[in-house]
Amino acid sequence: MHIVVFVTAGNKKEAQKIASGLIKKNLAACVNIAKVDSVFFWEGKVQKSRESLLIVKSTKAKFPQLARMVKSLHSYDVPEVIALPVIAGYKPYLRWIDESVG
């Protein structure tokens, strides 16, 4: 099963480090990085932060390793690592994901 994983990072440098690690270890086929404004509840109050959002394309089988790597490279105590299933996709692209993560 193919998945898209969302990971937020505190800045672009950290996001690039995580993305590179995932690609080098064949845990992701592609990682997009975008700037986002986040509003969230943390430590008893509403917080606002400028973050980098990683959009990771991978497979469900790789998720446990992917999550461990994100945690090992991440500065947050509780990083966002959320996987969503891909219910449909362009078959050649999905094959490429499979080939990329092996």
C-alpha distances in whole Angstrom, upper triangle without the diagonal:
4,7,10,13,16,19,23,25,29,30,29,30,28,25,25,26,22,21,23,22,18,18,21,19,16,14,13,14,16,17,20,23,25,28,28,30,29,31,30,32,32,35,37,37,35,34,34,33,32,28,26,22,20,17,14,11,9,6,6,8,10,11,14,15,15,16,19,20,20,22,25,25,26,29,28,29,26,23,21,17,15,11,10,7,7,9,10,11,14,13,15,13,10,11,13,11,9,13,14,12,13
4,7,10,14,16,20,23,26,27,26,27,25,22,22,23,20,18,20,19,16,16,19,17,14,12,11,11,12,14,16,19,21,24,24,27,26,28,28,30,31,34,35,35,33,32,31,30,29,25,23,19,16,13,11,8,6,4,6,9,10,10,14,15,13,15,18,18,18,21,23,23,23,27,26,27,24,21,19,15,13,10,9,6,5,8,9,9,12,11,13,11,7,10,11,8,8,12,12,11,12
4,6,10,13,16,19,23,24,23,24,22,19,20,21,17,16,18,18,14,15,18,17,14,11,10,11,11,12,14,16,18,21,21,24,23,25,24,26,27,30,32,32,30,28,28,26,25,22,19,16,13,10,8,6,5,5,6,9,9,9,12,14,12,13,16,16,16,18,21,21,20,24,23,24,21,18,15,12,10,6,5,5,5,9,10,11,14,14,15,13,10,13,13,10,11,14,14,12,14
4,7,10,13,16,20,20,19,21,19,16,17,18,15,13,17,17,13,14,18,17,15,12,10,10,10,10,11,13,15,17,17,20,19,21,21,24,25,28,30,29,27,26,24,23,22,18,16,12,10,7,5,5,6,8,9,12,11,10,14,15,12,12,16,16,14,17,20,19,19,22,21,22,19,16,13,10,8,6,5,6,7,10,12,12,14,15,16,13,12,15,14,11,13,16,14,13,16
4,7,10,13,17,18,17,19,16,13,15,16,13,12,15,15,12,13,17,16,15,11,10,12,11,9,11,12,14,16,16,18,17,19,19,21,21,25,26,26,24,23,22,20,19,16,14,10,8,6,5,7,8,9,10,13,11,9,12,13,9,9,13,13,11,14,16,16,15,18,17,18,15,12,9,7,5,4,6,9,10,14,15,15,18,19,20,16,15,18,17,13,15,18,16,14,17
4,7,10,14,15,15,17,14,11,14,15,12,12,15,15,13,15,18,18,17,14,12,14,12,10,10,10,11,13,12,14,13,16,15,18,18,22,24,23,21,19,18,16,16,12,10,7,6,5,6,9,11,13,13,16,14,12,14,15,11,11,14,14,11,13,16,15,13,16,14,16,13,10,7,6,5,7,8,12,13,16,18,18,20,22,23,19,18,21,20,16,19,21,19,17,21
4,7,10,12,12,14,11,9,12,12,9,10,14,13,12,14,17,17,17,14,13,15,13,10,10,10,11,12,11,14,12,15,14,17,17,20,22,21,20,17,16,14,14,10,8,6,5,7,8,11,13,15,15,18,15,12,14,14,11,10,12,12,8,10,13,12,10,12,11,13,11,7,5,5,7,9,12,15,16,20,22,21,23,25,25,21,21,23,22,18,21,23,20,18,22
4,7,9,10,12,10,8,11,12,10,11,15,15,14,17,19,20,20,17,16,18,16,12,11,9,9,9,9,11,9,12,12,15,14,18,20,19,17,14,13,11,10,6,6,4,6,9,11,15,16,19,19,21,19,16,17,17,14,13,15,14,10,11,14,12,9,11,9,12,10,7,6,8,10,13,15,18,20,23,24,24,26,28,28,24,24,26,25,22,24,26,23,21,25
4,6,7,9,6,6,9,10,9,11,14,14,14,17,19,19,20,18,17,19,17,13,12,10,10,10,10,11,11,14,14,16,15,18,21,20,18,15,13,10,9,6,5,6,8,11,13,17,18,21,21,23,20,18,19,18,15,14,15,13,10,11,13,10,7,8,8,11,11,8,8,10,13,16,18,21,23,26,28,27,29,30,30,26,26,28,26,23,26,27,24,22,26
4,7,9,7,8,11,12,11,13,16,16,17,20,21,22,23,21,20,22,20,16,15,12,12,10,10,11,10,13,13,16,14,17,20,18,17,13,12,8,7,5,6,9,11,15,16,20,22,25,25,27,24,21,22,21,18,17,18,16,13,13,15,12,9,8,8,12,12,10,11,14,16,19,22,25,26,30,31,30,32,34,33,30,30,32,30,27,29,31,27,26,30
4,6,6,6,9,10,11,12,14,16,17,19,20,22,23,21,20,22,19,15,14,10,10,9,10,11,12,15,16,19,18,20,23,22,20,16,14,10,8,6,6,9,11,14,16,20,22,25,26,28,25,23,24,23,19,19,20,17,14,15,16,13,11,10,11,15,15,13,14,16,18,21,23,26,27,30,31,30,31,33,33,29,29,31,29,26,29,30,26,26,29
4,5,5,6,9,10,10,12,14,15,16,18,20,21,20,18,19,16,13,11,8,9,8,11,13,14,18,19,22,21,24,27,25,23,19,17,13,10,8,6,9,10,13,15,18,21,24,26,27,24,22,24,22,19,19,20,17,14,16,17,13,12,12,14,18,18,15,15,17,19,21,23,26,26,29,30,28,29,31,30,26,27,29,26,24,27,27,24,24,27
4,5,5,6,9,10,11,12,14,15,16,19,20,19,18,20,17,14,13,10,12,12,14,16,17,21,22,24,23,25,28,27,25,21,19,16,13,11,9,12,12,15,16,20,21,25,26,27,24,23,24,22,19,19,19,16,14,16,15,11,11,11,14,18,18,16,17,18,21,22,25,27,28,31,32,30,31,33,31,28,28,30,27,25,27,27,24,23,27
4,5,5,6,9,10,11,12,14,15,17,19,17,17,19,16,13,13,11,12,12,14,16,16,19,20,22,20,22,26,25,23,20,18,15,13,10,8,11,10,14,15,18,20,23,24,25,21,20,20,18,16,15,16,13,10,12,12,8,7,8,11,14,15,12,14,15,18,20,22,25,26,30,31,29,30,32,31,27,27,29,26,24,26,26,23,22,25
4,5,5,6,9,10,11,12,14,16,17,15,14,16,13,10,10,7,9,10,12,15,15,18,19,22,21,23,26,25,23,20,18,15,13,9,6,8,7,10,11,15,17,20,21,22,19,18,19,17,14,14,15,12,10,12,13,9,9,10,12,15,15,12,12,13,15,17,19,22,23,26,27,26,27,28,27,24,24,26,23,20,23,24,20,19,23
4,5,5,6,8,10,10,12,14,15,15,13,14,12,9,9,8,11,12,15,18,18,22,23,25,24,27,30,29,27,24,22,18,16,12,9,10,9,12,12,15,17,20,22,23,19,19,20,18,15,16,17,13,11,14,14,11,11,13,15,19,19,15,16,16,18,19,21,24,24,27,28,26,26,28,26,23,23,25,22,20,22,22,19,18,22
4,6,5,6,9,10,11,12,14,14,13,15,14,11,12,11,14,15,18,20,20,24,24,26,25,27,30,29,28,25,23,20,18,14,12,13,11,14,13,16,17,20,22,22,18,18,19,16,13,14,14,11,10,12,11,8,9,11,14,17,17,14,16,15,18,20,22,24,25,29,29,28,28,29,28,24,25,26,23,20,23,23,19,18,21
4,6,5,6,9,10,11,12,11,11,13,12,9,11,10,13,15,17,19,19,22,22,24,23,25,28,28,26,23,22,19,17,14,11,11,9,11,10,13,14,17,18,19,15,14,15,13,10,11,11,8,6,9,9,6,7,11,12,15,15,12,13,12,15,16,19,21,22,26,26,25,26,27,26,22,22,23,21,18,20,21,17,16,19
4,5,5,6,9,10,11,10,8,10,8,6,8,8,12,14,16,20,20,23,23,26,25,28,30,30,28,25,23,20,18,15,11,11,7,9,8,11,12,15,17,18,15,14,16,14,10,12,13,10,9,12,13,10,11,14,16,18,18,14,14,13,15,15,18,20,20,24,24,22,23,24,23,19,19,20,18,15,18,18,14,14,17
4,5,5,6,9,10,10,9,11,10,9,11,11,15,17,20,23,23,26,27,29,28,30,34,33,31,28,27,23,21,18,14,14,11,13,11,13,14,17,19,19,16,16,17,15,12,14,15,11,11,14,13,11,13,16,18,21,20,17,18,16,18,19,21,22,22,26,26,24,25,25,23,20,20,21,18,16,18,18,14,14,17
4,6,5,6,9,8,9,12,11,11,13,14,17,19,21,24,24,27,27,29,27,30,33,33,31,28,27,24,22,19,16,16,12,14,12,14,13,16,18,17,14,14,15,11,9,12,11,8,9,12,10,8,11,15,17,19,19,16,17,15,18,18,21,22,23,26,27,25,26,26,25,21,21,22,19,16,18,18,14,13,16
4,6,5,6,5,6,8,9,8,12,13,17,19,21,24,23,26,26,28,27,29,32,32,31,28,27,24,23,19,16,14,11,12,9,10,10,12,14,14,10,11,12,9,7,10,10,7,8,12,11,10,12,16,17,19,18,15,15,13,15,15,17,18,19,23,23,22,23,23,21,18,18,18,16,13,14,15,11,10,13
4,5,5,6,5,6,7,8,11,13,17,20,22,25,25,29,29,31,30,33,36,35,34,31,29,26,24,21,17,16,12,12,10,10,10,13,16,15,12,13,15,12,10,13,14,11,12,15,15,13,16,19,21,23,22,19,18,16,18,17,19,20,19,23,23,21,21,21,19,16,16,16,13,11,13,13,9,8,12
4,6,8,8,10,11,12,15,16,20,23,25,28,28,31,31,33,32,34,38,37,36,33,32,29,27,23,20,19,16,16,13,14,13,15,18,17,13,15,16,13,12,15,15,11,13,16,15,13,16,20,22,24,23,20,21,19,21,20,22,23,23,26,26,24,24,24,22,19,19,19,16,14,15,14,10,10,12
4,5,8,10,12,13,16,18,22,24,26,29,29,32,31,33,32,34,37,37,36,33,32,29,28,24,21,20,16,17,13,13,12,13,15,14,10,12,13,10,9,12,12,9,12,15,13,13,16,20,21,23,22,20,20,17,19,18,21,21,22,25,25,24,24,23,22,20,19,18,16,14,14,13,10,8,10
4,5,7,10,12,15,18,21,24,26,29,29,32,31,33,33,35,38,38,36,34,33,30,28,25,21,20,16,15,12,11,9,11,13,12,9,11,13,10,9,13,14,11,13,16,16,16,18,22,23,25,24,21,20,17,18,17,19,19,19,22,22,20,21,20,18,16,15,14,12,10,10,10,6,5,7
4,7,9,10,14,16,20,22,24,27,26,29,28,30,29,32,34,35,33,31,30,28,26,22,19,17,14,13,9,9,7,8,10,9,6,8,10,7,6,10,11,9,10,14,14,14,16,20,20,22,20,17,17,14,15,13,16,16,16,20,20,19,20,20,19,16,15,15,13,10,10,11,8,6,9
4,6,7,11,13,17,20,21,24,24,27,27,29,29,32,34,34,32,30,29,26,24,21,17,15,11,10,6,6,5,8,11,11,8,9,12,10,8,11,13,11,12,15,16,15,16,20,21,23,21,18,16,13,14,12,14,14,14,18,18,16,17,17,16,13,12,13,11,8,9,10,7,6,10
4,7,10,14,17,20,22,26,26,29,29,32,32,35,37,36,34,32,31,28,26,22,19,16,13,11,8,6,6,9,13,13,11,12,16,14,12,15,17,15,15,19,19,18,20,23,24,26,24,21,19,16,17,15,15,15,14,17,17,15,15,15,13,10,10,10,8,5,8,8,5,6,9
4,7,10,13,17,19,22,23,26,27,29,30,33,35,34,32,30,28,25,23,19,16,13,10,8,6,5,8,11,15,16,13,14,17,16,13,15,18,15,15,18,19,18,18,22,22,25,23,19,18,16,16,14,15,16,14,18,17,15,15,16,14,11,11,13,10,8,11,12,9,10,13
4,7,10,13,15,19,19,23,23,26,26,29,32,31,29,26,24,21,19,15,12,10,6,5,4,6,9,13,16,17,14,14,17,16,12,14,16,14,13,16,17,15,16,19,19,22,20,16,15,13,14,13,15,16,15,19,19,17,17,19,18,14,14,16,14,11,15,15,12,12,16
4,7,10,12,16,17,21,22,25,26,29,31,30,27,24,22,19,17,13,10,8,6,5,7,9,12,16,18,20,18,17,20,19,15,17,19,17,15,18,20,17,17,19,20,23,21,17,15,14,15,15,15,17,16,20,19,17,18,20,19,15,16,19,16,14,17,18,15,16,20
4,7,10,13,14,18,20,23,23,26,29,27,24,22,19,16,13,10,6,5,5,6,9,12,15,19,21,23,20,19,21,20,16,17,19,17,14,17,19,16,15,17,17,21,19,16,14,14,15,16,17,19,19,22,22,21,22,24,23,19,20,22,20,18,21,22,19,19,23
4,6,10,12,16,18,21,22,25,27,25,22,19,17,14,11,8,6,5,7,8,11,14,18,21,23,25,23,21,24,23,19,19,22,20,17,19,21,18,17,18,18,21,20,16,15,16,16,17,18,20,20,23,23,22,23,25,25,21,22,25,22,20,24,25,22,22,26
4,7,10,13,16,19,20,23,25,23,20,17,13,11,7,6,5,6,9,11,15,18,21,24,26,28,25,23,26,25,21,21,23,21,18,20,22,19,17,17,17,21,19,16,15,17,18,19,20,23,23,26,26,25,26,29,28,25,26,28,26,24,27,29,26,26,29
4,6,10,12,16,17,21,22,20,16,14,11,8,6,5,6,6,10,12,15,19,22,25,25,28,26,23,25,26,22,21,24,22,19,20,22,20,17,17,16,20,18,15,14,16,16,18,19,22,22,25,26,25,27,30,30,26,27,30,28,25,29,30,27,27,31
4,7,10,14,15,18,19,17,13,11,7,6,5,6,9,10,13,15,19,22,25,27,28,31,28,26,27,28,24,23,25,24,21,22,24,22,19,18,17,19,18,16,15,17,18,20,21,24,25,28,29,28,30,33,33,29,30,33,31,29,32,34,31,30,34
4,6,10,12,15,16,14,10,8,6,5,6,7,9,10,13,15,18,22,24,26,26,29,27,24,25,26,23,21,23,23,19,20,22,20,17,16,14,17,15,13,12,15,15,18,19,23,24,27,28,28,31,33,34,30,30,33,31,29,31,34,31,30,33
4,7,10,13,13,10,7,6,5,7,9,10,13,13,17,18,21,24,27,29,28,31,29,26,27,28,25,23,25,25,21,21,24,23,19,18,16,17,16,15,13,17,17,20,21,24,26,28,30,30,33,36,36,33,32,36,34,32,34,36,34,33,36
4,6,10,10,8,6,5,7,9,11,12,14,14,17,19,21,24,26,28,27,30,28,24,25,27,24,21,23,24,20,20,23,22,18,17,14,15,13,13,12,15,15,19,20,24,26,28,30,31,34,36,37,33,33,36,35,32,34,36,34,32,36
4,7,7,5,5,6,9,11,14,15,18,17,20,22,24,27,28,30,28,31,29,26,26,28,25,22,24,25,21,20,23,23,19,18,14,15,13,14,13,17,17,20,22,25,28,30,33,34,37,39,40,36,35,38,37,34,36,39,36,34,38
4,6,6,6,6,10,11,15,15,18,18,20,22,24,28,29,30,28,31,29,25,25,26,24,21,22,23,20,18,21,21,17,15,12,12,10,12,13,16,17,21,23,27,29,32,34,35,38,40,41,37,36,39,38,34,36,39,36,34,37
4,6,8,9,12,14,18,18,21,21,24,26,27,31,32,33,31,33,31,28,27,28,27,23,24,25,22,20,22,22,19,17,13,12,12,14,15,19,20,24,26,30,33,35,38,39,42,43,44,41,39,42,41,38,39,42,39,37,40
4,7,9,13,15,19,20,23,23,26,28,30,33,34,35,33,35,34,30,30,31,29,26,27,28,25,23,26,26,22,20,17,16,15,17,18,21,22,26,27,31,34,36,39,40,43,45,46,42,41,44,43,40,41,44,41,39,42
4,6,10,13,17,18,21,22,25,27,29,32,34,35,33,36,34,31,31,32,30,27,28,29,25,24,27,26,22,20,17,17,16,18,18,21,22,26,27,31,33,35,38,39,42,44,45,41,41,44,43,39,41,44,41,39,42
4,7,10,14,15,19,19,22,24,27,30,32,33,32,35,33,30,30,31,29,26,28,28,25,24,26,26,22,20,17,17,16,17,17,20,21,24,25,29,31,33,36,36,39,42,43,39,38,41,40,37,39,42,39,38,41
4,7,10,12,16,17,20,22,25,28,30,32,31,34,32,28,29,30,27,24,26,26,22,21,24,23,19,17,14,15,15,15,15,19,20,23,25,29,30,33,35,35,38,40,41,37,37,40,38,35,38,40,37,36,39
4,7,9,13,14,18,20,23,27,29,31,31,33,31,28,29,30,27,24,26,26,22,22,24,22,19,17,15,17,16,16,15,19,20,23,24,28,29,32,34,34,36,39,39,35,35,38,37,34,37,39,36,34,38
4,6,10,12,15,18,21,25,27,29,29,32,29,26,27,28,24,22,24,23,20,20,22,20,16,14,13,16,15,14,14,17,19,22,23,27,28,31,33,32,34,37,37,33,33,36,34,32,34,36,33,32,36
4,7,10,13,16,19,23,25,28,29,31,29,26,27,27,24,22,24,23,19,20,22,19,16,15,14,17,17,15,15,17,19,22,23,26,27,30,31,31,32,35,35,31,31,34,32,30,33,34,31,30,34
4,6,10,13,16,19,22,25,25,27,25,22,24,23,20,19,20,19,15,16,18,16,13,12,12,15,14,12,12,14,16,18,20,24,24,28,29,28,30,32,32,28,28,31,29,26,29,30,27,27,30
4,7,10,13,16,19,22,23,25,22,20,22,21,18,17,19,17,14,16,17,14,12,13,13,16,15,12,11,13,15,17,18,22,22,25,26,25,27,29,28,25,25,28,25,23,26,27,24,23,27
4,6,9,13,16,19,20,22,20,17,20,19,16,15,18,16,13,15,17,15,13,14,14,17,15,11,10,11,12,13,15,18,18,22,23,22,23,26,25,22,22,25,23,20,23,24,21,21,25
4,6,10,12,16,17,19,16,15,17,16,13,13,15,14,11,14,16,13,12,14,14,17,15,12,10,10,11,12,13,16,16,20,21,19,21,23,23,19,19,21,19,16,19,21,18,17,21
4,7,10,13,15,17,15,13,16,16,13,13,16,15,13,16,18,16,15,18,17,20,18,14,11,10,10,10,11,13,13,16,17,16,17,19,19,15,15,18,16,14,17,19,16,15,19
4,6,10,12,14,11,10,14,13,10,11,14,13,11,15,16,15,15,18,18,20,18,14,12,10,10,9,10,12,12,16,16,15,17,18,18,14,13,16,14,11,13,15,13,12,15
4,7,10,12,10,10,14,14,11,13,16,15,14,17,19,18,18,22,22,23,21,18,15,12,12,9,10,10,9,13,13,12,13,14,14,10,9,12,10,7,10,12,10,10,13
4,7,9,7,8,11,11,9,11,14,14,13,17,18,18,19,22,22,23,21,18,16,13,12,9,10,10,10,13,14,13,14,14,14,11,9,11,10,6,8,10,9,7,10
4,5,5,7,10,11,10,12,15,15,15,18,20,20,21,24,24,25,22,19,17,14,13,9,10,9,9,12,13,13,15,14,15,13,10,11,11,8,7,11,10,8,10
4,5,5,8,10,10,11,14,15,15,17,19,20,21,24,23,24,21,19,17,13,11,8,9,8,10,12,15,15,18,17,18,16,13,14,15,11,11,14,14,11,12
4,6,7,9,9,11,13,14,16,17,19,20,21,25,24,24,22,20,19,15,14,12,13,12,13,16,17,18,20,18,19,18,14,15,15,12,10,13,13,10,10
4,6,6,6,9,10,11,12,14,16,17,18,22,22,22,20,18,17,13,13,11,13,13,14,17,19,19,20,19,20,17,15,15,15,11,10,13,11,8,9
4,6,5,6,8,10,10,12,14,15,16,19,19,19,17,14,13,9,10,8,11,11,14,17,19,19,21,21,21,19,16,17,17,13,13,16,14,11,13
4,5,5,6,9,10,11,12,15,15,19,18,18,16,14,14,10,11,11,14,15,17,20,22,23,25,24,25,22,20,21,20,17,16,18,17,13,15
4,5,5,6,9,10,11,12,14,18,18,18,17,15,15,12,13,13,16,17,19,22,24,24,25,25,25,22,20,20,19,16,16,17,15,12,13
4,5,5,6,9,10,11,12,16,16,17,15,12,12,9,11,10,14,15,17,20,22,21,23,23,23,20,18,19,18,14,15,16,14,11,14
4,5,5,6,9,10,10,14,13,13,11,9,9,6,9,10,13,15,18,21,23,23,25,26,26,23,21,22,21,17,18,20,18,15,17
4,6,5,6,9,10,13,13,13,12,11,12,10,13,13,17,19,21,25,27,27,29,28,28,25,23,25,23,20,20,21,19,16,18
4,5,5,6,8,12,13,14,13,11,13,11,14,14,18,20,22,25,27,26,28,28,27,24,23,24,22,19,19,20,17,14,17
4,5,5,6,10,10,11,11,8,9,8,11,13,16,19,21,24,26,25,27,28,27,24,23,24,22,19,20,21,18,16,19
4,6,5,8,8,8,8,7,9,9,12,14,18,21,23,26,29,28,30,31,31,27,26,27,26,22,23,25,22,19,22
4,6,8,10,10,11,10,13,12,16,18,21,24,26,29,31,30,32,32,32,29,27,29,27,23,24,25,22,19,22
4,7,9,11,12,10,13,12,16,18,21,24,25,29,31,30,31,32,31,28,27,28,26,23,24,25,21,19,22
4,6,8,9,7,10,11,14,17,20,23,25,29,30,30,32,32,32,28,28,29,27,24,26,27,23,21,24
4,7,9,8,11,13,17,20,23,26,28,32,33,33,35,36,35,32,31,33,31,27,29,30,27,25,28
4,5,5,9,11,15,18,21,25,27,30,32,32,34,35,36,32,31,33,31,28,30,31,28,26,29
4,6,10,12,15,19,22,25,28,31,33,34,36,37,37,34,32,35,33,29,31,33,30,27,30
4,7,9,12,15,18,22,25,28,30,31,33,34,35,31,30,32,31,27,29,31,28,25,28
4,6,9,13,16,19,22,25,27,27,30,31,32,28,27,29,28,24,26,28,25,22,26
4,6,10,13,16,19,22,24,24,27,28,29,25,24,27,26,22,24,26,24,21,25
4,7,10,13,16,19,21,22,24,25,26,23,21,23,23,19,20,23,20,18,21
4,7,10,13,16,18,19,22,23,25,21,19,22,22,18,20,22,21,18,21
4,7,9,12,15,16,19,20,21,18,16,19,19,15,16,20,18,16,19
4,7,9,12,13,17,18,20,17,15,18,18,15,16,20,19,17,20
4,6,9,11,14,15,17,15,12,15,17,14,14,18,18,16,18
4,6,7,11,12,14,12,9,13,14,12,13,16,16,16,18
4,7,11,12,15,13,11,14,16,14,15,19,19,19,20
4,7,9,12,11,9,12,14,13,14,18,18,18,20
4,6,9,7,7,10,11,11,13,15,16,17,18
4,6,5,6,9,10,11,13,15,16,17,18
4,5,5,6,9,10,11,12,14,16,16
4,5,5,6,9,10,10,12,14,15
4,5,5,6,9,10,10,13,14
4,5,5,6,9,10,11,12
4,5,5,6,9,10,10
4,5,5,6,9,10
4,5,5,6,8
4,5,6,6
4,6,5
4,6
4
